[in-house]
């Protein structure tokens, strides 16, 4: 990283430029540069390491404290994660009471031994999964400091995301393994304790050296720098790999502009790679067995296809590699990589790969604070992966039908909470997952109903190009869609995100009026929406009545394959009913239906259609 911020004149220019560019919103991006060296003892499952962290304060604020995440400390009896799992009404079955039952050699921990800032010792206190650091001198706006530390850790038994000796026999899934600087943004510090939910990090460059028993194969975030020394399937063809001089090997990875660093290791891994035409290398690491080998071999066809589809529809994947690695406890996303459990059906394996890959867009590069806006990560990821799976398998059915069904179940359960709820503070796991994954995906599919699918699709690419590496919030995605469609959409966010009000429209009556017909529509639910009402005639033709909300201040463009519009009238949201007169006899009508496309998330669809 080029160090220019220590130069006063240029530093002042950058401050003025940043203030001009982001002054209205207070937006800025902190920056980090990690250099870490770690030694893993595979007998004790303990490791020690050093970290040099350059921290650039691009904010307009003076910082007197900083905070590090110490995630492994969650895997101890009595931790907040343990207490939460044992007290919540529907605990994650992977966790349950398992943390509380860990023995001393099975727990996880991560401790900082020494820490300095610019060579001066700092005072720090370990508060479970957060290291609170009081600085010897403040970090001024637009300045850079250097933290140096030594740390030590113990890898817990595999319980949630991270750990060792998983049920499938994977030795190490090393995620959330190092002291990680918390993010500071326009809302201040985000030093949330780890109770098993989401993550939020600072983009930066990682230079990581991992020393481990020479029989282990590694994979994860970053580009391997010493492949021809390491071997294990990474070396160039035709190059003879030198024998290790000792019992260990040091793996050297570099990862530019990522917000985290994950690695996994096992002596049984088979490593295979695929070179895509666009220069991206796709790595697959798995433990061969009757349950894995056949499907993981086939996966080598699906992962490149998924990267290609997502790059075309959601923005070009910006890195030169992606790794799918057997490990973890299900499926979990990390920069340039994912951990997935391996013993799955082919369809299940492809599905979890596609979902975790899609996170590379919405969690990895766009980087929404998923603790505050989990639906903008999990929901948009679910939307993107559903479309990807539909394309890969060439399915004709609506790809988002599962997300709608999940949202409807949530509403029916009576446990729904607003999507604006912080991910850690949902009352139940089911309410969190249904809101973040299902309702979040419905948000984006229904956006296509409101502004038109073509405008929504353009908006997704514009969202990527505008907000990659910038941590957007809920208003930012709305503003992108407004600019692409020319419509006002703040009402959609305010109803669908910040409340649990539901959509329910019905056809109240269809009355003959001589040679004409009155169609009476009724809003029953508390959330207003525009309506597409399709009239099908007995001669097989169709026409559409389009009713945008007055507060949209405009109309969506006609959509491909939709019936011709015969009437367009605004519907003020204050009006409970709306009567439309069409120039056809009732005797000519076969049916009248609200939204045959099923994109409108109407929670009671039994009143959406009448037939004659």
N, C-alpha and C positions, 0 to 999 in steps of 0.2 A: 504493500500500500504506500503510495506517494505521500510523504509527510509535508504538507504545505501549510497546515493550520498554525504552525509556530511562527510563521512570518507575519508580523503585525499588519502590514499594509494589505496584503492579499487576504489575510484573515478578516480584516474589516470589510473588504469588498465582498467576500463570501457571505458575511453576516448580513450586509445590506441586501445582497441579491436574494438570500434565503428569506429575509423578512418581506421583501417585495413579492416574491413568488407565493409565499404561504402565509402572509401576514393576516389575511382575512380569516383563516381557519386555525392559525396557530400550529400548522402541521410542520413537523420536522422528523428526521430519522436519525436516531443514535446509530453509531457504528462501532464494530468490534473487530479485533484481529487476534485470534487465539493461536498460540503455539503451545502444544502439549506433548509431553513424553510420559508414557505409562508403562509399567512392568507388571504383568499378570502372573501370579503364582497359581498354576492350575491344580496344585495339590491342596492348597488352603483356600482357594477361591477368593483370595485377597489380592489387592493391587495397590501400588503406590505411584504417585505421579507428580509432575511439576507442571505449572501453567504460567505462561507469560501472556498477559492480556493488555493489549492497547485499547483504551476506551476513549472514544471521541464524543464529546458532549456537543452535539449540534443544536441543542435546545437553547432558548433565550434565558434559561434559568441557571442559577448557581446551585450546585448540588453539594450538600453537606454530609449525606449518607449514600451508600449504595447497598444493594441487596443481591445475594446469590441464592439460587435454588440448589438445595441438597436433596434431590428426589429420593435417593436410596434410604434415607432416614424414615421414610413412610413405612418401610417394611419391618416394623418392630412392634411387639405387643404394646397396646396402649396408645399408639399413634392416632392422629386424627383420622387417617384412612381406616385404621382398624376400628375405631369407635364408630365412625360413620357407617361402615359396612355392617357392624353388628347391631346398629340401632335403626337403620332405615327399614321400612316395611317390605321392600322388595330388593334385597341385596343382590349384587352381581354374583352369580353362582361360581364364578372363578375365584372370588375373594371370600365371601361369607365370613367365617370365623378363622380362616386359615392363618392370617397374620398373627392372631392372638395365640396360636398354637406353635409358633416357630421357636426352635431351640437356639441357643446362642450362636452355634455355628451355621445356622440357617437364616438368620436375620440379615437384612441389608443395613449398611451404614455408609456414610460419606462424611469424613471429618477433614477440616482444614487445620493443618499444623502451624503454618506460618503464612503471613500475608504482609506485603509491603506495598506502598504506593509511591512511585518515584523514589524508591530506596528508603523510605521512611516507614517504620512499623506502624500498623494501624490497630485500633481496638476493634474487636469483633466478638459477637455472641452468637452461638448456635441455638436457634429457636426451632427445634425439630427440623422441618424441611426448608427453613430459611436461615441464611447467614446474614445477620444484621451488622453492617460495617460502618463505624464512625470514622470519618476521614480526618487525617492530621491537618489537612488544609482543604478548603473547598475546591471543587472542580468548576472553573469559570465557564461561562458560555463560549462555545466555539473554541474549545481548548482540548488538548489530548493529554492523557496521563497513562502511566504504565503500572499495572498491578502484577506482582509476582507472588506465587504461592506454591506451597507443597501441600499435598493432600493424600489421603489414604482411604480405601474403601473395602467393603466386603460385598460380594455379589449375593443377593438373596436367592433362596429357592424360587423358581419361576412361579409367580402368582399373578401379577398384572403387568403386562407389557415387557418389563425387564426381568432378568433373572437367569438362573442356571438350572441345568438338568430338567428340562421341560418334560411333559408327559410323553412327547415324541422322541425324547432322548437327545435333544439339542443341548450342547454344553453351555453356551453363552449367548444370550440376547442382550447386548450391551447398549441399551437406550437409557437416557437420563442418568448417565453414569458419572458425570464430571460436574464440578461446581460451575454453574451456568449463571451468568449475569442476568438479572431480571431486566425487563424492559421499562423504560421511562419514556412516556409520550405526552401528548397535550393534556391527557387526563391524569398525569402524575405517574407514580410508581405502580407496577403491577407485580407485587411480591406475594401472590396468592399461595397459601400452603397447599401441598399436594394431597388431595384426597381421592385421586383416581380419575379426574376428568380431563380437561384440555390444557393446551400449552400455548405460550406466546413468547416469541423470542426476537432477538435483534439480528438483522442480517450482517454477516461479516465473512471474513476469510478464516479458514481453519487449516492449520498445519499440524498434523497429528502423527506421532511415532508410537507404535504399539509393539512391545517386546513380549513374546509368548513362546511357549513350547513349539519347536520347529515342526511337529507333526500336525499342527492345526492349520486349517484353511480359513481365511478371513474374507469378509465382504461387507459392504455397507455404503456409507456416504463417502464421496470424494473419488479422486483419481489416484490410483496406486502409482507411486513415483519410482519404485525400485523393482518392477515386475521381473526383470531378468535376473535379479538376485534371489527373489522369493520363489519363483516357479508356481506351483499349485494351479497351473492352467492359465495364469495371467501373462506369462512370458511370450515374447514374439516367436512365431514359428521359425524353426531352424536355429534358434539360439540355445546353446547349451547352458543349463542353469548350474551355477557353481554350487558345490556342496556347502552346507552351513558349517562354519568353523566350530560352533559349540552346540549346546543343546537347545538354544533358542534362536529365533529369527526376529528381526525388527522390521515390521511393516510400516511404510511411510506413505501417508495419504495427504493429499491437499484437496480442499473443497472451497471454491470461490463463491462468495455471495450466497451463503446458506444461513439458516437461523438455528441449526442444530447439527449434531454429528452423532450418528449411530454406527455401531459395528457389531458383527456377530461372528462367532468362531466355533468350529467343531473339527475334530480330526477325521470325521467320516464324510464331510461334505464332498459332493461331486460338483465341480464348477464347470459350467458350460456357458458359452457366450455366442451372441448373434450380432453380426454387423449389419445395421440398417443402411439403406442406400443414401440416407442423408447424413451419414457419419456418426450416428448415435450407436453406442455399443450397449447391448442389453445382456446383463449377466443373470444367470440362474444358479443358485446354490441350494442343494437339497441333499438329504441323506437317502441314498438308494434303498428301496425296500419294495415288497409286493404292493404296498399301499401307495407308493409315491412314484416309482420310476416311470411307468407308462404315461401317467397324466402330466408329470413334469416335463417329459420329453415333448409331449404335444403342446404344452404351454409355450414353448419356444416359438410357435407360430402365432399365438394369440397376443402375447405382450407387444411385439412390434406393431401388429395391426391396431391395437388399442392406442399406442402412442401416436400412430399416424392419424387415426380418426380424431383424437382429442386435439392434436395440433392444428388440424384443419378447421375444427369447429369452435375451439375455445381459446386458441392462441398457441403459437409455436413453442414447444417444449424447449427451454433455454439452455439445458445442460447437454453434455456429450455422452452421458451414460445413465443407465437406470438399472438397479439390481433388485431382483425378487429373491428373497432369502427365506428359507424355512426356519422358523423360530417364533418367539413370542407366544401368545396365548389365543390367537385368533387372526386378526389382521390389524396392522397399525402402520401409519404413514410416517416417513422420515424423509429429509431431503435426499433426493437422488436414489431413494431406496425404499423398500418396505419389508417388514417381517410378516410372514403368514404361516399358519399351521399347514402342514403338508399333506396329511392323510385325508384328502377330500375327493369327492367325485370331480370329474373334469369340469363340469358346469360350475360346481361350487368353487373350484380353484380359480377358474377364469373370472368368476364373479368377484371374488375377494381381491384378486389382482387388479381388476379394472377399477374397483372402488378405491383401493389404496393408491393406485396410480393417479386417479383423478384428483386426489388430495395434493399432488404435486403442483396443480394449478391453484387451488383455492386456499390450501393451508401453506404450501411451500413457497409460492411465488407472490400471489396476491397478499397472503399473510394477514388476513383479518384476525383481530384479537378473538380467537375462538372461545375464550372463557366468557367474554361479554356477548359475543354474537355467534354462538355455535351453529345456528341455522345457516349462516352465511358460508360456513365451511362444510359441515356435514350435509346440510340440505342441498347446496349447490353441487357438492361432490356426488351425492346420491342421484341428482338430476343428470349430471354429466355421465356417470357410469351406467345409468339405465339406458341412455341413448346409445352409448358405446356398445353395450351388450346387445341391444336390439339390432345394431348395424352388423356386429360380428356374426350373430346367429341368424341374421336376415329374417327377423320376426315381424309379422304383420300386426300383431296385437299392440294396443297402446302401451308403450314402455313404462309409463308412470302409474299404471293402474295399481300397483302394489303400494306406492306412496300415498295415493288417495285413500286406499283401503285402510292404511295405517292411521292416517289422520282422522278418518271417520270413526275408527275404533277408539281413538283418544277422546274425541268429543263425546261419544256414547258412554265412556267410562266415568265421566264426571270429574276426572283428575287433571284436566287440562290447565296449564298455567301459561301466561303470556310468553311468547318467544323472546321477549326482552329480559326474561329472568336470567340472572347470572348462572352459568352452567353448574357451578358448585352448589347452588342454593335451591335447585328444584326439590320439591318435597319427596318425589319418588323417582327412581331410575326410569320407570316406564314413561312418565310424563316428559322427562328430559329427552329420552331417545326418540319418542314419537314426535315431539315438537322439533327437535334439531334435525332429525333425518327425514321423517315423512312430511311434516308440514313445511319444512324448509324447501324440500323438493317441489311440493305443491305450489309454494310461493312463486317459483320460477316458471313452472308450466302454466300456471294461471296468469302470469305476466303476459305470456303469449296470447292468451284469450283476451286480455284487456287491450293490449297495444298492437296485437297481430304477431303471428309467429315470426314473420320475416324481420320485423322491427326488433323483436326480442333477440333473435339470433345475431343481428348486427350489433345490438346492444351488448351482448356477451363478449364479442370481440373488442368492442370499444372499451368495455369494462377492463379487459385484460390489458389493452394497450395504454389505458389511462392510469391504472392503479397497480400494476405489477411493481413489487418491491416498495409499496407505499402504505400498507395497513389501512385499507378503506373501512368505513363504518356503514351503518344501515342507510344513512342518507345519501352516501356516495353512489351506491348502486341504483337508488331511485333516481338521482339526478342524471346518471348516464342514460337510463331508460327514458327519462323525460326529454333529454336532448335528442335522442334517436327517434322518438315518436312524435315530438311536438305536443305532448299531452301533459297535464298536471296529474301527478301520481302520489302526492303526499298523503292523501286520504287512504290509499291502499296500505301504505306502511303503517299509518296510525291505527287502522282497524285490525289488520291481519297480524301485525307484529306486536303491538302494544296492548291488545285486548284479546279476549277469548270469545268475542262476539262472532256469531256464525252466520253463514249465508243460507237463506231458504226463501226461494221464490216459488210461486205457484200460479197455475192458470185457474183463475177463479170462475170464469164463465166465458162462453162463446155464444153470442146472441145474434140471431138473424135480424137484419134491418132492411127488408125488401131485397133488392139486388146486391146489398152490401152486408158485411158482417162485422160486429163489434167483438173484439177479443179483450177481455178484462184480465189484467195481470195484477198480482198482489205480492208485496214484499212482506214476508212473515218473519224472517230472521232480522237481527238487529244490524247486520252489516250490509250496506248498499253495494250494488255492483251493476255494471252495464250488462245488458242482455242481448243475446242473439236468439231470436225466436223464429223457428223455421216452420213454415206452413207447407204441408205436403198435400197435393190435390189428387183427386181420384184418377186423373189422367196421367199420373206419374211425375208431373212437374213439381218443382219446389221454388219457393220464394222466401226471402228473409226480411223480418222486421228487426231493425237494429236500433237499440235504445241506449246510447251512451249516457252516463251520468252528466248532469249539467256541470258538476264541479271538475270534470275532466277537461273542460274548455277546448273540446275538439272531438275528433272521431278517429278511430283506427282506419287504416286503409283497407279496402276490400281484400280478403284473403283468397289465395288460390284454392280452387275446388269448393268454395262456399257458394251457396245459392245467391242469385241476384237479389240485391236489396231493393225492396219496393217502397219502404218507408224508413226514414231516419228521423227520430225525434228525441230530444233530451228528456231525461227523467230526473226531476229534482229529487234529491234524496229524502227530503221532508215529506214527499207524497207517498202514502202507503200503497195506493192503487194507481194504475195507469190503464186507460182505455184507448185502444187503437182500432180504427175502422179501416177495413180493407175493401177493395172494390171487387169482391167476389161473393157469390152466394154461399151460404153455409152448406147447402146441399152438395156443393162442388168440393168441399174440404174433406180430406181423409183423416188428417191429424194436425195438431198444433203442438210443438214441442220446444221447450226452453233448452238451448244448448245441446243439440245432439252430439257434439264433439266430446262432451263429458269433461271439459277442462274447467268449467265452473265448479268450484268445490261446494256444491249445494248439499247440505247435510241430510236433506229429506227430499229425495228425488221422485217419490211416488206421486207428487202433485205437479210434476214438470211436463206431463204429456197427457193430452186427451185425444181419443180416437173416435171416429164416427162411422 
